[in-house]
């Protein structure tokens, strides 16, 4: 599955607000409207629309920490588009894009310990739990291979 990570614009933000996850996942992610507000007013996160063949299928956001590590957050794949490889492609594409930025020591993300689906995906993609926590979430980091 190939996804595109596009800027959030006046043309796609409404489609983003209509995204919803499976009921079992709602305790692990916020509504996209909350994430968009964080991006607009929090001065840290940058939003991206996840599209497949030009159609909005998900949302994610990224940030840069004080130590220059890049963070992935707010990963949402619409319930109707799950189990198609979109989440895997989105995390891999964003991870690689962020890691390519000069001076990036690693790419980090966090998730609630009970979110076993997210944990399995992130560990399968090479993220390693560090023992750090962010609020009530486990932190995992991916360090680019050295050449």
C-alpha positions as CSV (number, residue, x, y, z in Angstrom):
1,X,0.0,0.0,0.0
2,X,1.4,3.4,-0.9
3,X,0.1,6.4,1.0
4,X,0.8,10.1,0.4
5,X,1.3,12.5,3.3
6,X,-0.2,15.8,2.2
7,X,-0.5,19.2,3.9
8,X,-3.8,19.9,5.7
9,X,-5.6,22.5,3.5
10,X,-8.9,24.2,3.1
11,X,-9.8,21.5,0.6
12,X,-9.2,18.4,2.9
13,X,-9.7,19.5,6.5
14,X,-13.4,18.6,6.5
15,X,-12.7,15.1,5.3
16,X,-10.2,14.7,8.1
17,X,-12.7,15.7,10.8
18,X,-15.0,12.9,9.5
19,X,-12.4,10.2,10.2
20,X,-13.3,7.7,12.9
21,X,-11.6,4.6,14.3
22,X,-13.0,1.3,15.4
23,X,-14.9,1.5,18.7
24,X,-12.3,-0.6,20.4
25,X,-9.6,2.0,19.5
26,X,-11.4,5.1,20.7
27,X,-9.9,5.0,24.1
28,X,-6.4,5.2,22.5
29,X,-6.8,8.1,20.1
30,X,-8.4,11.5,20.2
31,X,-10.8,12.9,17.6
32,X,-9.0,14.4,14.6
33,X,-10.6,17.8,15.5
34,X,-8.7,17.7,18.8
35,X,-5.4,17.0,17.0
36,X,-6.0,19.7,14.5
37,X,-6.6,22.2,17.3
38,X,-3.3,21.0,18.9
39,X,-1.5,21.7,15.6
40,X,-3.2,25.1,15.1
41,X,-2.7,26.4,18.7
42,X,-0.1,24.3,20.4
43,X,2.9,25.6,18.4
44,X,4.6,22.2,18.3
45,X,2.7,19.7,16.2
46,X,2.4,19.8,12.3
47,X,-0.6,18.0,10.8
48,X,-0.7,15.8,7.7
49,X,-3.5,14.2,5.7
50,X,-3.0,10.6,4.8
51,X,-4.3,9.9,1.3
52,X,-4.6,6.9,-0.9
53,X,-5.3,7.6,-4.5
54,X,-6.2,11.2,-3.7
55,X,-8.8,10.2,-1.0
56,X,-8.4,11.0,2.7
57,X,-7.8,7.8,4.6
58,X,-6.2,9.0,7.8
59,X,-4.3,11.6,9.7
60,X,-1.0,12.0,11.5
61,X,1.1,14.7,13.0
62,X,4.8,15.3,13.7
63,X,7.0,17.5,15.9
64,X,10.6,18.2,16.7
65,X,11.7,17.8,20.4
66,X,14.4,19.9,22.1
67,X,17.0,17.1,21.5
68,X,16.2,17.3,17.7
69,X,14.4,13.9,17.7
70,X,11.4,13.8,15.6
71,X,8.0,12.6,17.0
72,X,5.1,10.9,15.3
73,X,1.7,11.5,16.9
74,X,-2.0,11.4,16.4
75,X,-2.0,8.4,14.0
76,X,-5.5,7.8,12.8
77,X,-6.7,5.5,10.0
78,X,-10.4,5.6,9.2
79,X,-12.3,2.5,10.4
80,X,-13.4,1.8,6.8
81,X,-9.8,1.8,5.6
82,X,-8.2,-0.3,8.4
83,X,-6.5,-3.7,7.7
84,X,-5.3,-2.6,4.3
85,X,-1.7,-1.7,5.2
86,X,-2.3,2.0,5.4
87,X,-1.1,2.4,9.0
88,X,2.1,0.5,8.3
89,X,2.7,2.5,5.2
90,X,1.9,5.8,6.9
91,X,4.3,5.2,9.9
92,X,7.1,3.9,7.6
93,X,6.8,6.8,5.2
94,X,6.7,9.5,7.9
95,X,9.5,7.8,9.9
96,X,11.7,7.7,6.9
97,X,10.9,11.3,5.9
98,X,11.6,12.6,9.4
99,X,14.8,10.5,9.8
100,X,16.1,12.1,6.6
101,X,16.1,15.6,8.2
102,X,19.7,16.6,9.0
103,X,20.7,16.2,12.6
104,X,17.8,13.9,13.5
105,X,19.1,11.4,16.1
106,X,16.0,9.3,16.1
107,X,12.2,9.2,15.5
108,X,10.0,8.6,18.5
109,X,6.4,7.9,19.2
110,X,4.3,6.9,22.2
111,X,1.3,4.7,22.9
112,X,-0.8,3.4,25.8
113,X,0.5,0.1,27.1
114,X,-3.0,-1.5,26.5
115,X,-2.9,-0.6,22.8
116,X,-1.4,-3.9,21.7
117,X,-2.2,-3.4,18.0
118,X,-0.2,-0.2,17.9
119,X,2.6,-1.7,20.0
120,X,2.9,-4.7,17.6
121,X,3.0,-2.5,14.6
122,X,5.6,-0.1,15.9
123,X,7.9,-2.9,17.2
124,X,7.5,-4.7,13.8
125,X,8.7,-1.5,12.1
126,X,11.9,-1.4,14.2
127,X,10.8,1.0,17.0
128,X,12.4,0.0,20.4
129,X,10.8,0.7,23.7
130,X,13.2,2.8,25.7
131,X,11.8,2.7,29.3
132,X,10.8,6.3,28.9
133,X,7.2,7.4,29.4
134,X,5.2,10.4,28.1
135,X,2.3,11.0,30.5
136,X,0.7,7.5,30.7
137,X,2.3,6.2,27.4
138,X,5.3,4.1,26.6
139,X,7.9,5.7,24.4
140,X,9.6,3.9,21.5
141,X,12.3,5.2,19.3
142,X,13.7,4.2,15.9
143,X,17.3,5.1,15.1
144,X,18.3,5.2,11.5
145,X,20.9,2.7,10.5
146,X,24.4,4.2,10.1
147,X,26.0,4.0,6.7
